Amino acid sequence: MKINFKKIRRRLLRIIMTIIIIILSGYLFLYIRQEHFFFNPKVLEKDYIYTFDQPFEEITIPVEKDVALNALLFKRKNIPSKGVILYFHGNAGAIHEWGMRAPLYTENGFDILFVDYRGYGKSDGFYKKESELYHDAQKVYDYVKTRYVEKNIIVLGFSLGTGFASYVASKNNPKLLILEAPYYAWNKFITSIAPVPTILINYEIPSYKFLAEVTCPIYIYHGTNDFLIKPEENSKRLEALYPNKIKHVMIKGAGHNDIYVTKQYYNEIKQLLNRY
């Protein structure tokens, strides 16, 4: 039987070209729609009524013309607070869920403000470029300064929010910066979990650059079993860059989303907030 090598080569070339076209189409789709991959909001109706077991105040924070962010300020019960924690949450859900974490912090002396990003919960708009993230984060911080003395403000970021928290801390003078499951840089994190060229990611969010300008103490908490934002590639690299300004604590047995429910984290946060 005579093998037709030319025909085989043509078929292989067609297969290879089809694969290349599929990959390039996927890259193009990601490039155009990347915000829909990076941000996974829960959208709430504007008349949604929040219910929690402790006092809170619903706040609207204007950030641009016709764009306002929805926020919740949880306060200490019948006891003056030592200050406030500005909480930048992760990439999913909305503050009707994130607000459930408030007691952990209010029980340890601080009020806490949770804010929803654009397109999350009852907040307006949707992000189209990286600069808008920083703009909004600063606007929220500016609002907090109208309610609290800056020396009594703690900035806390979880996962996606660690980049915004790092940025705000680098441009202002909070009392403390707390990062939970931080990434070294958002674009590098994305390319570490998916075979995507860095050039296609429009959002750099370089936490490692921001931390160079932070003057307040920095505390990092990261789960040993976090297989999404891996400590070795992210928080430990940040610590190695700034060993004199970062206190890094590994939460044993914790994954990505369950740091805050562990006994170790509770004890660490309690001790930390009692010192401040």
N, C-alpha and C positions, 0 to 999 in steps of 0.2 A: 504493500500500500504506500503510495507516494504522499508525503506530507507537504501540504501547501503552506510554506512558511510565510509567504507574502500575505495570504489571507489571515493567518494567525496574528501577524504583526498588526494588520489593519484593525482586527478586533480588539487587540490589546490597547492600541492607541485610542480607539473609541471609548473603551472602558476607562482608561486613564483620564481622557478629556472629560468624560461624564463626571468622574469623581472630583476633578479639579473645579468644574463648573458648580457642582453641588457645594463644595467647600467655600468657594468664592461668594456664592449666593448667600450662604450662611453668614459669612463675615459681613457682607453688605447689609443683611437684615439686622445683625447685631449692632452695627455701626449706627444705623438709622434709628433703631428702636431700643437702644441700650438703656435709656431711663426706665423702660418698662421691665427690664430684667433686674436692674439695680435697686429700684424702689418697688416695694410690694405692699402698698397701703391698704388699710381697711377704710373704706369711705363711709362716713356717717351722714345721715340727714341733718340739715341745719337746725331742725327742731329736736334733735336727739337730746334726751334728758339724762345726764350722768347721775349715777347713784353709787355712793360709797358709804362706808361705816364711820367715816371721820369727817370733820369739817373741811370744806374746800371752797375755793372761789373760782368760777369760770371767767377767763380773761380773753379778750380779743386784742392781739398785738398787730397793728398796721406795719407792714414792711415796705410796701410800695403802693402807688395809687391803685385802688381796686383790688389789692391783695392784702389779706390779713391772716395771721396764724392763730389758731385756737390753742389755748393753754389752760392748765389746771394748777392752781396753787393750793397745796395741802398745808395746813397749819397745825401747830402744836395745840393740844387741848388744854385750855385754861392756864397754860404756862408760857411765859415769853420764850421765844426761840433764841438760839445763839447766832442765828443767821439763816441763810437759805442755800439750798443745793439746786443748781440749774442742771436739769437732767436732759441730755440729748440721747434719745432712744435708738433702737436698732432699725433695720430696714423694713420690718413687717409690722402689721397691726396698726393700732392707734392708741391714743392716751386713755380711752375707756378701759383698755387692758393693762397698759403700762402703769396706770395710776394705782393698780392693785399693789404695787411695790412700795407705796408711800409709807406705810407703817414702820417698815424697817428703818427708815431714816428719821421720821418724826419722833419715834420712840427714843431716839438717840440724840435729841436736842435741836434738830433743824427742821425748818419748813422746807418744802421741796416743790419746785415748779417743773411740771412736765409740759413740753410743747410739741405739737404735731407739725411736721414739715408740710410744705406745699403739697396738696393732693391727698394728704392723710386726714382721717377723721372729718372734722368740720372746717379744716383750713382750706383756703382758696388756692387756685392755680395749680401749676405743675412745673417742675424744673426742666430747663432747656440747656443750661450751661453751668459750669462749676462755680463761677463767680457769684451766682445767685445763692448758692448754699452759704457761702461766707457772709454775704450781705445780710441774709436773714439771721444767721447766728449772731452777728454783731448787733442787729436791731433788737433781738430778744435780750441780749446782755444789757444793752442800753436801757431797756425797759426795767429789767431787774434792778438796775442802779437807781431808778426813781423810787424804788420801794425799800431798798436795803443799802446800807453803807457797804462800799465795795470790799473793804477789808473783812467783811462777814459773808462774802459770797464764795461758795465752793462750786466748781464746775465738774460735772461728772458725765462721761460718755460711755455708752455701751455699743460694741460692735461698730456698725456704720457710724454711729454718733461719736465715736472716739476721735475721728478726724475733725469734726466740727468743734468738739470740746478743746482739742489741741490748738486749733486755730484761734478760738476765742481767748484761751489762756495766753497765747503768744502775743496778742494785741492789747491785752488789758492786764490788770493786776489783781486777780482773785486771790483768796486766801490759800487755796489748795486745788490741785487738779487730780481727779481720780479717773483712771481709764480701765475699763473692763473688756477683756478680749479685744485689744487694739490691733490694728494692722499697721505694718511699716509704711505702706503707701497703697492706696486703693487700687491703682492700676496694676501694681505688682501682685497684689493679692488675687485679683481677677485672673491674671495670666498664670498664676500658680495652680488654680483649680480648673482651668479650661485652656485648651490649646488655641489661644487667641493672641495674635501679635499685639504688643503693647501700644503700637501706634494707632490701633483702632479704638482704644479706650480714651474717651474724651474727658474723663474725670481722673485726675491724678491723685488728689487729696493726699499730699505728702506729709503725713504725720511726723516723719523723721526730721523734716525741715522745720516744721512749726515748733517742735519741742526744743530746738536749739535756742529759741527766743523766750521760752517760758522761764520766769524767774521765781515762781512759787514752787513749793515741794510737789513732787509728782509721785503718785502711787499707782502701780499697775497690778491688777488681779487677773489671772488667766487660768483656766481649767487645764489640768494635766491631760485630760482626755478630749480636748477640743480638736476635733479632726477637720473642722471647717477653716477657722483662722488658727493655724498651727503656731504654738508658742515659739518653736525653734526658728521659724521664718519671720516672726513678727515681733512679739513683745520682748523676746530675749535679744533680738537684734537692736531694738530700741534701747534696752538696758545697757548693752555693750557700747553703744554710741555715747550714752550719757550716764556712766556709772556713778557719778558724784551727785546727780540730781534726781535719779529715779530709785525708788524702793519697789522692787519686784517681788510679788508674792504668788506662788503657784498654789491653786486650790486643788487639793488632792481628790482625784476621782471625778471632778466636775467636767462636763462637756461644754458645749458652747452656750446653750440657753438656760442652763440650770445652776450657774454659779451662785446666784443670789439666794437659792433655797438651801444651800449647804450650811452646816453648822460652822465650819471653818470660816466661811465668808462672813457670816453673821458676827462671829466673835472678832474677826479682823476689823470689820467696819465699826463695830461698837467701840473697840479700843481706839481706833483712829479718830472717830468723831468726838470721843471723850477728851482726846488730847487737844482738839481744836475748838 
